[in-house]
Amino acid sequence: MRLLGEHACFGGVQRFCAHDSSVVGLPMRFSVFLPPRAREGRVPLLVYLAGLTCTEETFPVKAGAQRLAAELGLALLAPDTSPRGAGLPGEADAWDFGVGAGFWLDATREPWSRHWRMESWLLDELLPLVATQLPVDLDRAGIFGHSMGGHGALTLALRHPGRFRSVSAFAPIAAPSLCPWGEKAFSGYLGDDRGSWKAHDASELMRAQSGAPYPDGILVDQGLADRFLDEQLHPEAFEAACAAVGQPLALRRHEAYDHGYYFIASFVDDHLRHHARALGG
């Protein structure tokens, strides 16, 4: 783990780091905020997954989460959203909301399967690395995210029961099998068999549960002025899936709020408190 930058922040420290990933096969970056309480022992870890055009810097710079995280004793981990520098044709399409963005899954289709292994990178490599080198407690871990990262937070929490105690999302791509972003990414990464897409679709994953996987509740915030709401996000599909299996869901719809970080900064404190209650922060 290489330290790229370090900044004192609300009595704790905000760090920007990198490591050479054997899973991805490329250097990968991430940021981590350690609260003052981390000087005394291990603290709960809250993982934030960002959206399509974001990096590991977006959340710590724009969300304003460190003040309350310092107070609650939560560490914040924000991984980069995609592999960088693979040199694949079409890789730049990530910035046009297409194939090339990470989507928090392991691609099975060439040429993306060589490096686009974001699920394995996060769960099997980055989290163990961080827990080995920093005072964080993986037994008290939660996950949340925004847009593509909200999709990732919901799907990873459902695909890996027991890894995360709590989950929440801002404006998630809640039914990617039904939207242009998801269709483009899934067909590129997983192939044309739509049946295989269900394993990475939060609404389908929730609908397949035999009971409530998070009985203490899932929190989702959605702005009603979000220009992507009708075509891309489909929170109503996830809401219906939760209702079908008895999963408590607080889906809060906010007038006038859009898809950006002014929206996230307005409600991030509620998400930190949601996770702190579950993680004992």
N, C-alpha and C positions, 0 to 999 in steps of 0.2 A: 504494500500500500504506500503510495507516494503522496506526500503532502504538497499541494500546489499553492495553497493560500490559507491564511488563518486570520480571523478577526475576532476580537473581544466583542461580546454581544449580550447585553442584559445579565451580566455577571457570569455568563458561560462563554462558549466559544463556537463560532461558525467556521467550519473547515470545508475546503474544496480539495478533493483527492482523486487519484487515478490508480489503476492497477492493470497489469497485463492479464487479460482474461483467457484462460485455457478453454473455457466453454465457448466463448464467442470467437476466439482466435484473433482478437484485436484489442488494443488498449481501450478501456472503458472508464468513464468518469462518474463521480457521484459527489454529493455534498452531505454533510452531517452537522447538525447542531447538537451540542452537548450542554445540558443545563448545569447550573452551579452544583446541583446535588450529585452530579456524576463524579465530582472530586471525592465523594465520600463512599461510593460503591456503585454497583450496577443499577441502572435505571431502565424503566420501560422504553421500548422502541416503537415509534410510530413511523411507518413507511408511507411516503407520498409518491404516487405515480403521476407524472405530468402528461400533458396532451401532445398532440401530433407535432406541432412545430416548436416544442419546448426542449430545454436541456436541463441538466442538473442545477443550473443557476436560477432558473425561472422562479421556482417556488420560494427559495430563501430570500431572493431579492424583492419579489413583488407581493407576497401573501401577507407579510407582517405577522407571522406566526410565532416568532421567537420570544416575544415578551411573555405571552401566556404560557408557552411551553417551559420557559424558565421557572415560572411560578408553580406550575404543576409538576415539574420534575420529569418532563418527557424529552427524550432524544428524538430528533427528526432526521430521517434518512430520505434523501431525494436522489434516486439514480437517474442517469441520463436515459432518454427515452428510446434510443435507437443505436445500432452500431454505426460507427463513422469510419469512412475511408476504405471501405471494401473495394471500391472501384467497379461495382457491378453496373451494367447498363440499367437505367431506370432508377438507380438509387436516389437520385435527386428528386424523384417524384414524391418523396416523403413531404416535401414542402408544398406540394400540390394536393395534399390530403389523399395520397394513394399508397401503392406498394413502395416500400422503403422505410416507412415508419415502423416502429417496433411492434406495436399492438400486443405486447406482453404475452407472446406465445412462442413456441418453438416451431419454425417453419419445417415442413416436410417435403417441400417441392424445390427442386434445383432451379436457379442457383442460390436461392435464398437460404436453403437449409444449411449451407456452409457456415454462415455467421449469424443468421437471425434466430438466435436461441435465447430470447429474452426471459422466458419463464425459468429455464434452467439456470441462466446466469444469476437472476435475482435470488432464487430459492436455494440453489445448491452451491453457489460460489460466493456471491456478494454478502448475503446475510451471515454465513459462517465466518467469512473473512472479517467482517465488522465486529462480530461478537468475540473473535479471537484477539483483536487488537484494540478494541475500545470497550469501556465499561457499560455495555448494554446487555439487557436480559431478554433473550429470544423466547423465553417461556412467558414473557409479558409483552407480546408484540401485537400491534394492530396495523391495519392498512386502509388507506384512503387515496383518492385520486380525482382527477378532473378530465372530463371528456374521454379521449382514448385511455387515459390513466384511470378514470372512473370505471370504464369497462374492465381494465386490468385488475383494479382492486376488487370488484365484485366477482369476476371469474376466478381469480386466484384464491380468494377466500372460500369460494364454493368448491373449487377443484381440489383443495388441499385442507380438508377438515383437520382442525387441531393446530395448524400452523399459526393462525391468527385468532386472537380472542375477540376482536371487534373489527367492524368494517363500516365505511361510509363513503359517499361520493358526491362530487359536484358535477351536475350536468353530464352524467355518464352516457356513453353510447350503450344503451341498455339492451338493445336487441340488434346486434350488428348484422345478423343474417337478413334483416329486413331493410337495410339502409345502404346507399351507394358507397359510403366509406368502407363499411364492413364487407360488402360484396366484392369490392375491388381488392381489398387486403386478403380476405379469406381465399378467394380464387387464386391469387398470386402465391400465397404462402402454403395453402393446404390442398389446392386443386379444385376441381369442379364438382366433386361429390358433396352436395350440400348437407348430407347426413353427418359428415365429419365436422362440419362447422358447429354443430350443436354443442360440442365439447368445449367451445370457447365463446358461447353466447350466454350471457348472464340470465336472460329470461328463460331460455331452454334449460339451463342448469338448475335454476330454482324450481322450475316446473317438475323436474325429475326427482326432487327431494321427497323423502317419505314423511318428513316432518320439518319443523322449524330449525334450521341449522344454527341460527343466532337468536335464541329465545329472548335475549335482552334487547333486541331490536337493531335494525339497520336504519341509518340516517341518509337521506338523499335530498339535496337542495337543487332546485331547478328554476332558472329565471324565465319568466314568461315573455320577455322581449328578446330572448335568445334566437338569433336568426337561423340556427341549425335545428331548432326544436322539432318542427313538424316533419322534416325530411330525414333527419339523421339520428335523433336521440331516442325517441319512443319510450319515455319513462312509463307510459300507461301499460306497456307490455310487461315490464318488470313488476309494476304494481299488481297487475292481474295474476301473475305467477306467484307472487308472495301471498296474495289472498287465497289462492288455490291450495297452498300447503300450510296455511296458518302461520306464516312468517311475519312477525310484527315489523312494520315498515312505517317510518315517518318520512313521507314524500311531501316536502314543503315546496309549494309553488309561489314564486315571488313576483309580483307585478313590477314592471319597469326594469328589472335586472336582465343583463345580457349574458354573454358567454365568457366574458373576460375576467381579468384578475381584480377589477373593482368589485365584482360580484363575489369572488372567492374571499377577498379581504374583508368583506362585509359580514361573512358568516363563518369564517375559519375558527373563531373562538368557540362557537357552538360545537364544531366537530372535535376540537381538542378536548373539550369537556366530556363529550360523548365517549371518546376513547379512554380518557383518564378514569372515568367511572368503572370501565371494564378492566383496565390494566393496573389499577391501584397506584396511579401516578400521584 
